[in-house]
Amino acid sequence: MNLVLTEEQRELRGTVRSFLATASPLPDVRRAAESESGYDPAVYRRLNGELGLAGLIVPQEYGGAGAGYAELAIVLEETGAALLPGPFLATTLATILLTELGDKELLPDIAAGTTVATVALDGDRALNGAEADVVLMVDGARVRAVRGGGRTPLTTLDPTRRQARVEAVAGEAVASSEAGMARVRDLFAVAVAAEQLGVLRAALDAIVAYSRIRVAFGRLIGSYQGVKHKLADMHCKLEQAESIVRNAAWAADE
């Protein structure tokens, strides 16, 4: 087991981090989240066109890069840290499902960034359900692809994470496997954990930066032992979380 990033993985992290810092800084994230679509389609097109991230884990024979879950975890950590709004996570989950056990017909368009897909897991609610071209409706071990149908936007706590209720209409069966769906659910957990690791890292960075400029009782709050100890505790939790995510992504690949 190797939890240290390779040179290629560090380059991937740096490329994605630099792109998001330039194309989707936090002020733009706020504006996009408050817009009608909830995200900036131009950023999403560049994310897929210039970096090819929609096809990162899609096998090469279907137009993707054929990368592993270790690389996907790196990318999701960066999109989480940047609070990237839009359907990237939703499409990633759909890609995981299709790559692992579903019909591969949709993968080339997903890899090209021309099809937005999402998953409704044991219910009728889906991340970015209103924006998705295809919703993979999961009912136990059975999966069907639904195009069109009614999509009712829902109010969410996180404005960067829009949801919609998808009308139950007939769709094309694309998978049916209890064992396969069990693995897919585990892989969904790895993907979400990687994204949340990025959120944790960005939150700690923001708090540390604030502690260096906020003055209370004539002193920077970062100079107080109570604040230092809390920051140290958060740093330790971040290090533990990073090890857990790296291990989970390695296990998914192995």
TITI-334631 format. One record per residue (C-alpha): residue in one letter; x, y, z. Coordinates in steps of 0.5 Angstrom, whole numbers, padded with zeros to 4 digits, always signed. Last residue first. Layout:
BEGIN
aXYZ/...
% end
This chain:
BEGIN
e-0014-0006-0012/d-0017+0000-0015/a-0022+0001-0009/a-0017-0001-0004/w-0012+0005-0006/a-0018+0010-0006/a-0020+0008+0001/n-0013+0008+0003/r-0012+0015+0000/v-0019+0017+0004/i-0017+0014+0010/s-0010+0018+0010/e-0013+0024+0008/a-0018+0024+0014/q-0013+0022+0019/e-0009+0028+0017/l-0015+0033+0017/k-0016+0030+0024/c-0009+0032+0026/h-0010+0039+0023/m-0017+0040+0027/d-0013+0038+0033/a-0008+0043+0032/l-0013+0049+0030/k-0016+0047+0037/h-0010+0048+0041/k-0007+0054+0037/v-0014+0057+0039/g-0014+0056+0046/q-0006+0058+0046/y-0008+0065+0044/s-0003+0067+0039/g-0008+0066+0033/i-0013+0071+0036/l-0008+0076+0034/r-0007+0081+0040/g-0010+0087+0043/f-0016+0084+0046/a-0018+0081+0040/v-0015+0082+0033/r-0017+0078+0027/i-0011+0077+0022/r-0007+0071+0023/s-0013+0067+0026/y-0017+0069+0019/a-0012+0065+0015/v-0012+0059+0020/i-0019+0059+0019/a-0019+0059+0012/d-0014+0054+0011/l-0018+0049+0016/a-0024+0050+0012/a-0021+0049+0005/r-0018+0042+0008/l-0025+0040+0011/v-0028+0042+0004/g-0023+0038+0000/l-0024+0032+0005/q-0031+0032+0004/e-0030+0031-0004/a-0026+0025-0002/a-0031+0022+0002/v-0036+0023-0003/a-0032+0019-0008/v-0030+0014-0003/a-0038+0013-0001/f-0040+0013-0008/l-0035+0007-0009/d-0038+0003-0003/r-0045+0004-0006/v-0042+0001-0013/r-0039-0005-0010/a-0046-0007-0007/m-0049-0005-0013/g-0045-0010-0017/a-0046-0016-0012/e-0054-0014-0013/s-0053-0014-0020/s-0058-0011-0025/a-0056-0006-0030/v-0058-0001-0036/a-0066-0002-0036/e-0069+0003-0041/g-0074+0008-0038/a-0081+0008-0036/v-0083+0014-0032/a-0083+0016-0024/e-0082+0023-0024/v-0075+0026-0022/r-0075+0030-0015/a-0070+0035-0016/q-0063+0037-0012/r-0058+0043-0013/r-0052+0042-0009/t-0048+0049-0009/p-0054+0052-0006/d-0053+0047+0000/l-0059+0047+0005/t-0063+0045-0001/t-0070+0047-0004/l-0072+0042-0009/p-0073+0043-0016/t-0079+0038-0020/r-0077+0034-0026/g-0082+0031-0030/g-0080+0026-0035/g-0074+0027-0040/r-0069+0021-0040/v-0069+0016-0035/a-0064+0010-0035/r-0066+0004-0031/v-0062+0001-0025/r-0064-0006-0022/a-0060-0008-0015/g-0065-0004-0010/d-0069+0001-0015/v-0064+0005-0018/m-0066+0011-0023/l-0060+0013-0027/v-0062+0020-0029/v-0060+0022-0036/d-0060+0029-0039/a-0059+0032-0032/e-0060+0039-0030/a-0066+0038-0026/g-0064+0032-0023/n-0058+0036-0020/l-0057+0031-0015/a-0063+0026-0015/r-0069+0025-0011/d-0074+0019-0014/g-0072+0014-0009/d-0067+0008-0008/l-0061+0012-0011/a-0063+0017-0016/v-0056+0018-0020/t-0054+0023-0025/a-0052+0024-0032/v-0050+0030-0036/t-0048+0029-0043/t-0044+0033-0048/g-0038+0032-0043/a-0034+0028-0048/a-0033+0023-0043/i-0041+0023-0042/d-0042+0022-0049/p-0037+0016-0049/l-0040+0013-0043/l-0048+0013-0045/e-0047+0006-0049/k-0043+0003-0043/d-0049-0001-0040/g-0048-0002-0033/l-0044-0005-0028/e-0037-0002-0026/t-0037+0004-0031/l-0044+0005-0031/l-0045+0006-0024/i-0038+0010-0023/t-0040+0014-0029/a-0047+0016-0025/l-0043+0018-0019/t-0038+0022-0023/t-0044+0026-0027/a-0047+0028-0020/l-0040+0030-0017/f-0039+0034-0023/p-0047+0037-0024/g-0046+0044-0022/p-0042+0048-0016/l-0035+0047-0015/l-0034+0049-0007/a-0027+0050-0009/a-0024+0045-0003/g-0029+0040-0006/t-0027+0041-0013/e-0020+0039-0011/e-0022+0033-0007/l-0026+0031-0012/v-0020+0031-0017/i-0015+0027-0012/a-0020+0022-0011/l-0021+0021-0018/e-0014+0020-0019/a-0014+0014-0013/y-0020+0012-0016/g-0017+0010-0023/a-0015+0013-0030/g-0018+0010-0036/a-0017+0017-0040/g-0024+0016-0043/g-0027+0015-0050/y-0030+0009-0049/e-0024+0004-0051/q-0020+0009-0046/p-0024+0006-0040/v-0028+0012-0036/i-0025+0014-0030/l-0023+0021-0032/g-0028+0022-0037/a-0032+0028-0034/l-0025+0031-0032/g-0022+0032-0039/l-0018+0038-0037/e-0019+0042-0043/g-0026+0040-0045/n-0029+0037-0039/l-0027+0043-0034/r-0028+0048-0040/r-0035+0046-0041/y-0036+0046-0034/v-0033+0053-0033/a-0038+0055-0039/p-0044+0052-0036/d-0043+0056-0030/y-0047+0053-0024/g-0054+0054-0021/s-0058+0054-0027/e-0062+0060-0025/s-0056+0064-0022/e-0055+0064-0014/a-0050+0058-0014/a-0046+0062-0020/r-0046+0068-0016/r-0043+0065-0010/v-0038+0061-0014/d-0036+0067-0018/p-0034+0070-0011/l-0031+0063-0009/p-0026+0063-0015/s-0028+0059-0021/a-0024+0059-0027/t-0017+0062-0024/a-0017+0058-0017/l-0021+0052-0021/f-0016+0051-0026/s-0010+0052-0021/r-0013+0047-0017/v-0014+0042-0023/t-0007+0043-0025/g-0004+0042-0019/r-0007+0036-0017/l-0006+0033-0023/e+0001+0034-0023/r+0001+0031-0016/q-0002+0025-0019/e+0004+0025-0024/e+0009+0025-0019/t+0006+0020-0015/l+0002+0021-0009/v+0004+0018-0002/l-0001+0013+0001/n+0003+0007-0002/m+0000+0000+0000/
% end
